Amino acid sequence: MDTWITPALISAVVLLVTQAILFINWWYRNKRDSDIHRVFLYDVATNHLPHLYHGMKQLAKAQGIELEDPPPVQFIQFNGKHK
């Protein structure tokens, strides 16, 4: 064994590799959760809100209340991409 390879150096390398793996795992999960939340909100806004507004309008009409049309769903993309 060479003199420059010490148990402290091996421990430090193992610690750094472990920290890097844990950081990459955390970063990937965080990125994935963000993507899942974005897709979920888009789905709710485009597929479910119109049905909810329609049902709410029917309930209001049955009670004699006239509602305005719901606002259109618009998304703002900060990265320059539009869906």
Biopython code that builds the backbone (N, CA, C, O; Angstrom):
import numpy as np
from Bio.PDB.StructureBuilder import StructureBuilder

atoms = [
    (1, "MET", "N", (0.835, -1.174, 0.000)),
    (1, "MET", "CA", (0.000, 0.000, 0.000)),
    (1, "MET", "C", (0.881, 1.239, 0.000)),
    (1, "MET", "O", (1.854, 1.316, 0.751)),
    (2, "ASP", "N", (0.542, 2.202, -0.838)),
    (2, "ASP", "CA", (1.329, 3.433, -0.901)),
    (2, "ASP", "C", (1.148, 4.238, 0.373)),
    (2, "ASP", "O", (0.180, 4.060, 1.112)),
    (3, "THR", "N", (2.092, 5.119, 0.610)),
    (3, "THR", "CA", (2.045, 5.904, 1.846)),
    (3, "THR", "C", (1.022, 7.043, 1.769)),
    (3, "THR", "O", (0.567, 7.523, 2.808)),
    (4, "TRP", "N", (0.656, 7.477, 0.579)),
    (4, "TRP", "CA", (-0.289, 8.592, 0.477)),
    (4, "TRP", "C", (-1.744, 8.149, 0.598)),
    (4, "TRP", "O", (-2.625, 8.989, 0.784)),
    (5, "ILE", "N", (-2.015, 6.841, 0.497)),
    (5, "ILE", "CA", (-3.367, 6.328, 0.673)),
    (5, "ILE", "C", (-3.531, 5.940, 2.142)),
    (5, "ILE", "O", (-2.998, 4.930, 2.602)),
    (6, "THR", "N", (-4.269, 6.757, 2.849)),
    (6, "THR", "CA", (-4.465, 6.532, 4.283)),
    (6, "THR", "C", (-5.936, 6.206, 4.544)),
    (6, "THR", "O", (-6.795, 6.471, 3.704)),
    (7, "PRO", "N", (-6.214, 5.641, 5.691)),
    (7, "PRO", "CA", (-7.621, 5.385, 6.020)),
    (7, "PRO", "C", (-8.454, 6.668, 6.055)),
    (7, "PRO", "O", (-9.638, 6.637, 5.719)),
    (8, "ALA", "N", (-7.874, 7.768, 6.445)),
    (8, "ALA", "CA", (-8.603, 9.040, 6.471)),
    (8, "ALA", "C", (-8.962, 9.477, 5.054)),
    (8, "ALA", "O", (-10.064, 9.974, 4.820)),
    (9, "LEU", "N", (-8.044, 9.298, 4.112)),
    (9, "LEU", "CA", (-8.316, 9.656, 2.722)),
    (9, "LEU", "C", (-9.406, 8.757, 2.140)),
    (9, "LEU", "O", (-10.294, 9.234, 1.434)),
    (10, "ILE", "N", (-9.340, 7.475, 2.431)),
    (10, "ILE", "CA", (-10.361, 6.546, 1.943)),
    (10, "ILE", "C", (-11.726, 6.926, 2.528)),
    (10, "ILE", "O", (-12.731, 6.931, 1.817)),
    (11, "SER", "N", (-11.756, 7.240, 3.808)),
    (11, "SER", "CA", (-13.005, 7.654, 4.451)),
    (11, "SER", "C", (-13.559, 8.923, 3.815)),
    (11, "SER", "O", (-14.763, 9.032, 3.585)),
    (12, "ALA", "N", (-12.685, 9.876, 3.534)),
    (12, "ALA", "CA", (-13.122, 11.135, 2.923)),
    (12, "ALA", "C", (-13.682, 10.894, 1.524)),
    (12, "ALA", "O", (-14.694, 11.489, 1.156)),
    (13, "VAL", "N", (-13.045, 10.038, 0.747)),
    (13, "VAL", "CA", (-13.519, 9.744, -0.606)),
    (13, "VAL", "C", (-14.878, 9.036, -0.543)),
    (13, "VAL", "O", (-15.790, 9.373, -1.298)),
    (14, "VAL", "N", (-15.009, 8.069, 0.346)),
    (14, "VAL", "CA", (-16.287, 7.362, 0.495)),
    (14, "VAL", "C", (-17.377, 8.342, 0.923)),
    (14, "VAL", "O", (-18.498, 8.286, 0.418)),
    (15, "LEU", "N", (-17.048, 9.234, 1.849)),
    (15, "LEU", "CA", (-18.013, 10.230, 2.306)),
    (15, "LEU", "C", (-18.436, 11.154, 1.165)),
    (15, "LEU", "O", (-19.626, 11.421, 1.001)),
    (16, "LEU", "N", (-17.486, 11.642, 0.381)),
    (16, "LEU", "CA", (-17.808, 12.531, -0.731)),
    (16, "LEU", "C", (-18.647, 11.835, -1.805)),
    (16, "LEU", "O", (-19.580, 12.428, -2.345)),
    (17, "VAL", "N", (-18.321, 10.597, -2.109)),
    (17, "VAL", "CA", (-19.094, 9.848, -3.103)),
    (17, "VAL", "C", (-20.517, 9.618, -2.596)),
    (17, "VAL", "O", (-21.482, 9.761, -3.346)),
    (18, "THR", "N", (-20.635, 9.263, -1.333)),
    (18, "THR", "CA", (-21.961, 9.052, -0.749)),
    (18, "THR", "C", (-22.777, 10.342, -0.775)),
    (18, "THR", "O", (-23.954, 10.325, -1.135)),
    (19, "GLN", "N", (-22.158, 11.459, -0.395)),
    (19, "GLN", "CA", (-22.846, 12.751, -0.418)),
    (19, "GLN", "C", (-23.282, 13.108, -1.840)),
    (19, "GLN", "O", (-24.388, 13.609, -2.041)),
    (20, "ALA", "N", (-22.423, 12.854, -2.819)),
    (20, "ALA", "CA", (-22.765, 13.161, -4.206)),
    (20, "ALA", "C", (-23.943, 12.307, -4.676)),
    (20, "ALA", "O", (-24.842, 12.810, -5.351)),
    (21, "ILE", "N", (-23.943, 11.034, -4.328)),
    (21, "ILE", "CA", (-25.045, 10.158, -4.725)),
    (21, "ILE", "C", (-26.348, 10.606, -4.073)),
    (21, "ILE", "O", (-27.386, 10.653, -4.733)),
    (22, "LEU", "N", (-26.304, 10.934, -2.790)),
    (22, "LEU", "CA", (-27.512, 11.396, -2.101)),
    (22, "LEU", "C", (-28.012, 12.716, -2.680)),
    (22, "LEU", "O", (-29.221, 12.908, -2.807)),
    (23, "PHE", "N", (-27.104, 13.632, -3.036)),
    (23, "PHE", "CA", (-27.509, 14.901, -3.624)),
    (23, "PHE", "C", (-28.160, 14.692, -4.987)),
    (23, "PHE", "O", (-29.193, 15.296, -5.277)),
    (24, "ILE", "N", (-27.574, 13.850, -5.819)),
    (24, "ILE", "CA", (-28.134, 13.594, -7.150)),
    (24, "ILE", "C", (-29.505, 12.930, -7.017)),
    (24, "ILE", "O", (-30.426, 13.249, -7.770)),
    (25, "ASN", "N", (-29.641, 12.017, -6.069)),
    (25, "ASN", "CA", (-30.934, 11.374, -5.835)),
    (25, "ASN", "C", (-31.970, 12.409, -5.388)),
    (25, "ASN", "O", (-33.093, 12.401, -5.892)),
    (26, "TRP", "N", (-31.623, 13.290, -4.463)),
    (26, "TRP", "CA", (-32.537, 14.341, -4.003)),
    (26, "TRP", "C", (-32.905, 15.273, -5.155)),
    (26, "TRP", "O", (-34.073, 15.625, -5.323)),
    (27, "TRP", "N", (-31.927, 15.667, -5.936)),
    (27, "TRP", "CA", (-32.165, 16.595, -7.044)),
    (27, "TRP", "C", (-33.108, 15.963, -8.082)),
    (27, "TRP", "O", (-34.020, 16.624, -8.580)),
    (28, "TYR", "N", (-32.884, 14.695, -8.400)),
    (28, "TYR", "CA", (-33.732, 14.011, -9.368)),
    (28, "TYR", "C", (-35.167, 13.915, -8.859)),
    (28, "TYR", "O", (-36.104, 14.179, -9.613)),
    (29, "ARG", "N", (-35.355, 13.542, -7.591)),
    (29, "ARG", "CA", (-36.706, 13.450, -7.035)),
    (29, "ARG", "C", (-37.394, 14.802, -7.016)),
    (29, "ARG", "O", (-38.583, 14.903, -7.320)),
    (30, "ASN", "N", (-36.652, 15.840, -6.659)),
    (30, "ASN", "CA", (-37.206, 17.189, -6.628)),
    (30, "ASN", "C", (-37.645, 17.616, -8.025)),
    (30, "ASN", "O", (-38.727, 18.179, -8.194)),
    (31, "LYS", "N", (-36.817, 17.353, -9.014)),
    (31, "LYS", "CA", (-37.152, 17.689, -10.406)),
    (31, "LYS", "C", (-38.367, 16.892, -10.867)),
    (31, "LYS", "O", (-39.263, 17.442, -11.506)),
    (32, "ARG", "N", (-38.403, 15.623, -10.554)),
    (32, "ARG", "CA", (-39.515, 14.760, -10.960)),
    (32, "ARG", "C", (-40.823, 15.199, -10.289)),
    (32, "ARG", "O", (-41.866, 15.251, -10.940)),
    (33, "ASP", "N", (-40.769, 15.512, -8.997)),
    (33, "ASP", "CA", (-41.969, 15.986, -8.301)),
    (33, "ASP", "C", (-42.485, 17.272, -8.917)),
    (33, "ASP", "O", (-43.695, 17.461, -9.048)),
    (34, "SER", "N", (-41.575, 18.156, -9.296)),
    (34, "SER", "CA", (-41.971, 19.407, -9.933)),
    (34, "SER", "C", (-42.678, 19.141, -11.258)),
    (34, "SER", "O", (-43.688, 19.776, -11.565)),
    (35, "ASP", "N", (-42.154, 18.212, -12.037)),
    (35, "ASP", "CA", (-42.785, 17.857, -13.313)),
    (35, "ASP", "C", (-44.171, 17.248, -13.095)),
    (35, "ASP", "O", (-45.112, 17.559, -13.826)),
    (36, "ILE", "N", (-44.292, 16.384, -12.093)),
    (36, "ILE", "CA", (-45.575, 15.756, -11.807)),
    (36, "ILE", "C", (-46.596, 16.800, -11.369)),
    (36, "ILE", "O", (-47.746, 16.751, -11.806)),
    (37, "HIS", "N", (-46.200, 17.740, -10.518)),
    (37, "HIS", "CA", (-47.110, 18.798, -10.078)),
    (37, "HIS", "C", (-47.559, 19.663, -11.254)),
    (37, "HIS", "O", (-48.730, 20.030, -11.345)),
    (38, "ARG", "N", (-46.643, 19.984, -12.140)),
    (38, "ARG", "CA", (-46.985, 20.821, -13.287)),
    (38, "ARG", "C", (-48.005, 20.120, -14.190)),
    (38, "ARG", "O", (-48.973, 20.740, -14.629)),
    (39, "VAL", "N", (-47.791, 18.844, -14.464)),
    (39, "VAL", "CA", (-48.714, 18.086, -15.318)),
    (39, "VAL", "C", (-50.065, 17.934, -14.627)),
    (39, "VAL", "O", (-51.106, 18.032, -15.278)),
    (40, "PHE", "N", (-50.061, 17.696, -13.322)),
    (40, "PHE", "CA", (-51.308, 17.545, -12.582)),
    (40, "PHE", "C", (-52.126, 18.840, -12.619)),
    (40, "PHE", "O", (-53.328, 18.804, -12.883)),
    (41, "LEU", "N", (-51.492, 19.967, -12.359)),
    (41, "LEU", "CA", (-52.212, 21.242, -12.381)),
    (41, "LEU", "C", (-52.740, 21.559, -13.777)),
    (41, "LEU", "O", (-53.853, 22.067, -13.918)),
    (42, "TYR", "N", (-51.961, 21.267, -14.797)),
    (42, "TYR", "CA", (-52.412, 21.495, -16.168)),
    (42, "TYR", "C", (-53.637, 20.637, -16.469)),
    (42, "TYR", "O", (-54.598, 21.109, -17.077)),
    (43, "ASP", "N", (-53.598, 19.379, -16.042)),
    (43, "ASP", "CA", (-54.721, 18.466, -16.275)),
    (43, "ASP", "C", (-55.965, 18.944, -15.533)),
    (43, "ASP", "O", (-57.056, 18.955, -16.104)),
    (44, "VAL", "N", (-55.819, 19.333, -14.290)),
    (44, "VAL", "CA", (-56.976, 19.810, -13.517)),
    (44, "VAL", "C", (-57.575, 21.046, -14.173)),
    (44, "VAL", "O", (-58.795, 21.155, -14.300)),
    (45, "ALA", "N", (-56.737, 21.963, -14.582)),
    (45, "ALA", "CA", (-57.240, 23.219, -15.154)),
    (45, "ALA", "C", (-57.903, 23.014, -16.509)),
    (45, "ALA", "O", (-58.899, 23.672, -16.809)),
    (46, "THR", "N", (-57.382, 22.129, -17.319)),
    (46, "THR", "CA", (-57.927, 21.986, -18.668)),
    (46, "THR", "C", (-59.046, 20.957, -18.761)),
    (46, "THR", "O", (-59.925, 21.088, -19.612)),
    (47, "ASN", "N", (-59.036, 19.930, -17.899)),
    (47, "ASN", "CA", (-60.033, 18.870, -18.009)),
    (47, "ASN", "C", (-61.135, 18.934, -16.956)),
    (47, "ASN", "O", (-62.278, 18.575, -17.240)),
    (48, "HIS", "N", (-60.816, 19.379, -15.765)),
    (48, "HIS", "CA", (-61.785, 19.296, -14.681)),
    (48, "HIS", "C", (-62.467, 20.634, -14.372)),
    (48, "HIS", "O", (-63.657, 20.653, -14.058)),
    (49, "LEU", "N", (-61.753, 21.726, -14.453)),
    (49, "LEU", "CA", (-62.370, 23.024, -14.159)),
    (49, "LEU", "C", (-63.566, 23.338, -15.050)),
    (49, "LEU", "O", (-64.575, 23.825, -14.542)),
    (50, "PRO", "N", (-63.502, 23.083, -16.354)),
    (50, "PRO", "CA", (-64.688, 23.359, -17.168)),
    (50, "PRO", "C", (-65.925, 22.584, -16.701)),
    (50, "PRO", "O", (-67.035, 23.116, -16.731)),
    (51, "HIS", "N", (-65.739, 21.334, -16.271)),
    (51, "HIS", "CA", (-66.874, 20.546, -15.770)),
    (51, "HIS", "C", (-67.386, 21.105, -14.450)),
    (51, "HIS", "O", (-68.594, 21.147, -14.218)),
    (52, "LEU", "N", (-66.477, 21.532, -13.589)),
    (52, "LEU", "CA", (-66.894, 22.121, -12.320)),
    (52, "LEU", "C", (-67.666, 23.420, -12.545)),
    (52, "LEU", "O", (-68.696, 23.657, -11.914)),
    (53, "TYR", "N", (-67.160, 24.255, -13.446)),
    (53, "TYR", "CA", (-67.861, 25.505, -13.758)),
    (53, "TYR", "C", (-69.249, 25.219, -14.343)),
    (53, "TYR", "O", (-70.216, 25.907, -14.019)),
    (54, "HIS", "N", (-69.339, 24.212, -15.197)),
    (54, "HIS", "CA", (-70.624, 23.856, -15.810)),
    (54, "HIS", "C", (-71.617, 23.403, -14.729)),
    (54, "HIS", "O", (-72.770, 23.834, -14.721)),
    (55, "GLY", "N", (-71.166, 22.542, -13.830)),
    (55, "GLY", "CA", (-72.033, 22.082, -12.756)),
    (55, "GLY", "C", (-72.451, 23.214, -11.826)),
    (55, "GLY", "O", (-73.604, 23.289, -11.402)),
    (56, "MET", "N", (-71.509, 24.085, -11.518)),
    (56, "MET", "CA", (-71.825, 25.227, -10.668)),
    (56, "MET", "C", (-72.848, 26.146, -11.338)),
    (56, "MET", "O", (-73.740, 26.680, -10.679)),
    (57, "LYS", "N", (-72.710, 26.321, -12.639)),
    (57, "LYS", "CA", (-73.649, 27.164, -13.378)),
    (57, "LYS", "C", (-75.038, 26.533, -13.383)),
    (57, "LYS", "O", (-76.034, 27.246, -13.260)),
    (58, "GLN", "N", (-75.124, 25.213, -13.521)),
    (58, "GLN", "CA", (-76.422, 24.538, -13.493)),
    (58, "GLN", "C", (-77.075, 24.655, -12.116)),
    (58, "GLN", "O", (-78.282, 24.878, -12.024)),
    (59, "LEU", "N", (-76.295, 24.508, -11.053)),
    (59, "LEU", "CA", (-76.840, 24.656, -9.704)),
    (59, "LEU", "C", (-77.344, 26.079, -9.471)),
    (59, "LEU", "O", (-78.416, 26.285, -8.902)),
    (60, "ALA", "N", (-76.562, 27.049, -9.917)),
    (60, "ALA", "CA", (-76.973, 28.445, -9.748)),
    (60, "ALA", "C", (-78.236, 28.735, -10.549)),
    (60, "ALA", "O", (-79.122, 29.450, -10.082)),
    (61, "LYS", "N", (-78.318, 28.180, -11.754)),
    (61, "LYS", "CA", (-79.500, 28.408, -12.601)),
    (61, "LYS", "C", (-80.743, 27.792, -11.958)),
    (61, "LYS", "O", (-81.828, 28.368, -12.037)),
    (62, "ALA", "N", (-80.594, 26.632, -11.327)),
    (62, "ALA", "CA", (-81.727, 25.987, -10.658)),
    (62, "ALA", "C", (-82.228, 26.816, -9.484)),
    (62, "ALA", "O", (-83.403, 26.738, -9.122)),
    (63, "GLN", "N", (-81.344, 27.608, -8.888)),
    (63, "GLN", "CA", (-81.731, 28.457, -7.759)),
    (63, "GLN", "C", (-82.083, 29.872, -8.202)),
    (63, "GLN", "O", (-82.357, 30.734, -7.367)),
    (64, "GLY", "N", (-82.078, 30.114, -9.503)),
    (64, "GLY", "CA", (-82.449, 31.417, -10.022)),
    (64, "GLY", "C", (-81.343, 32.445, -9.997)),
    (64, "GLY", "O", (-81.615, 33.644, -10.062)),
    (65, "ILE", "N", (-80.114, 32.009, -9.906)),
    (65, "ILE", "CA", (-78.966, 32.922, -9.888)),
    (65, "ILE", "C", (-78.303, 32.870, -11.255)),
    (65, "ILE", "O", (-78.037, 31.792, -11.786)),
    (66, "GLU", "N", (-78.042, 34.026, -11.811)),
    (66, "GLU", "CA", (-77.374, 34.093, -13.122)),
    (66, "GLU", "C", (-75.894, 34.377, -12.901)),
    (66, "GLU", "O", (-75.534, 35.376, -12.279)),
    (67, "LEU", "N", (-75.049, 33.505, -13.405)),
    (67, "LEU", "CA", (-73.599, 33.669, -13.277)),
    (67, "LEU", "C", (-72.997, 34.092, -14.607)),
    (67, "LEU", "O", (-73.518, 33.776, -15.676)),
    (68, "GLU", "N", (-71.890, 34.812, -14.515)),
    (68, "GLU", "CA", (-71.147, 35.174, -15.719)),
    (68, "GLU", "C", (-70.391, 33.946, -16.211)),
    (68, "GLU", "O", (-70.231, 32.962, -15.491)),
    (69, "ASP", "N", (-69.934, 34.030, -17.453)),
    (69, "ASP", "CA", (-69.115, 32.945, -17.982)),
    (69, "ASP", "C", (-67.799, 32.878, -17.212)),
    (69, "ASP", "O", (-67.267, 33.909, -16.801)),
    (70, "PRO", "N", (-67.276, 31.678, -17.016)),
    (70, "PRO", "CA", (-66.012, 31.554, -16.277)),
    (70, "PRO", "C", (-64.856, 32.131, -17.098)),
    (70, "PRO", "O", (-64.925, 32.187, -18.326)),
    (71, "PRO", "N", (-63.806, 32.554, -16.418)),
    (71, "PRO", "CA", (-62.652, 33.080, -17.152)),
    (71, "PRO", "C", (-61.930, 31.961, -17.898)),
    (71, "PRO", "O", (-61.946, 30.812, -17.457)),
    (72, "PRO", "N", (-61.304, 32.286, -19.012)),
    (72, "PRO", "CA", (-60.553, 31.245, -19.727)),
    (72, "PRO", "C", (-59.300, 30.850, -18.941)),
    (72, "PRO", "O", (-58.713, 31.657, -18.221)),
    (73, "VAL", "N", (-58.921, 29.613, -19.099)),
    (73, "VAL", "CA", (-57.727, 29.113, -18.425)),
    (73, "VAL", "C", (-56.516, 29.507, -19.256)),
    (73, "VAL", "O", (-56.434, 29.199, -20.445)),
    (74, "GLN", "N", (-55.583, 30.192, -18.615)),
    (74, "GLN", "CA", (-54.357, 30.607, -19.297)),
    (74, "GLN", "C", (-53.162, 30.193, -18.450)),
    (74, "GLN", "O", (-53.196, 30.293, -17.223)),
    (75, "PHE", "N", (-52.120, 29.734, -19.101)),
    (75, "PHE", "CA", (-50.901, 29.353, -18.416)),
    (75, "PHE", "C", (-49.774, 30.277, -18.851)),
    (75, "PHE", "O", (-49.667, 30.640, -20.023)),
    (76, "ILE", "N", (-48.950, 30.644, -17.906)),
    (76, "ILE", "CA", (-47.777, 31.469, -18.199)),
    (76, "ILE", "C", (-46.562, 30.568, -18.103)),
    (76, "ILE", "O", (-46.314, 29.956, -17.064)),
    (77, "GLN", "N", (-45.811, 30.486, -19.175)),
    (77, "GLN", "CA", (-44.593, 29.689, -19.188)),
    (77, "GLN", "C", (-43.400, 30.639, -19.131)),
    (77, "GLN", "O", (-43.241, 31.502, -19.995)),
    (78, "PHE", "N", (-42.578, 30.477, -18.126)),
    (78, "PHE", "CA", (-41.431, 31.354, -17.955)),
    (78, "PHE", "C", (-40.196, 30.897, -18.729)),
    (78, "PHE", "O", (-39.233, 31.653, -18.861)),
    (79, "ASN", "N", (-40.219, 29.661, -19.242)),
    (79, "ASN", "CA", (-39.044, 29.160, -19.949)),
    (79, "ASN", "C", (-39.166, 29.306, -21.461)),
    (79, "ASN", "O", (-38.323, 28.788, -22.195)),
    (80, "GLY", "N", (-40.191, 29.997, -21.940)),
    (80, "GLY", "CA", (-40.338, 30.240, -23.362)),
    (80, "GLY", "C", (-41.100, 29.171, -24.109)),
    (80, "GLY", "O", (-41.350, 29.329, -25.304)),
    (81, "LYS", "N", (-41.483, 28.078, -23.446)),
    (81, "LYS", "CA", (-42.218, 27.014, -24.097)),
    (81, "LYS", "C", (-43.704, 27.197, -23.802)),
    (81, "LYS", "O", (-44.079, 27.569, -22.689)),
    (82, "HIS", "N", (-44.538, 26.941, -24.785)),
    (82, "HIS", "CA", (-45.975, 27.055, -24.609)),
    (82, "HIS", "C", (-46.613, 25.690, -24.866)),
    (82, "HIS", "O", (-46.228, 24.982, -25.796)),
    (83, "LYS", "N", (-47.572, 25.335, -24.051)),
    (83, "LYS", "CA", (-48.284, 24.067, -24.264)),
    (83, "LYS", "C", (-49.478, 24.309, -25.129)),
    (83, "LYS", "O", (-50.220, 23.375, -25.433)),
]
sb = StructureBuilder()
sb.init_structure("model")
sb.init_model(0)
sb.init_chain("A")
sb.init_seg("    ")
for serial, (resi, resn, name, xyz) in enumerate(atoms, 1):
    if name == "N":
        sb.init_residue(resn, " ", resi, " ")
    sb.init_atom(name, np.array(xyz, "f"), 0.0, 1.0, " ", f" {name:<3s}", serial, name[0])
structure = sb.get_structure()
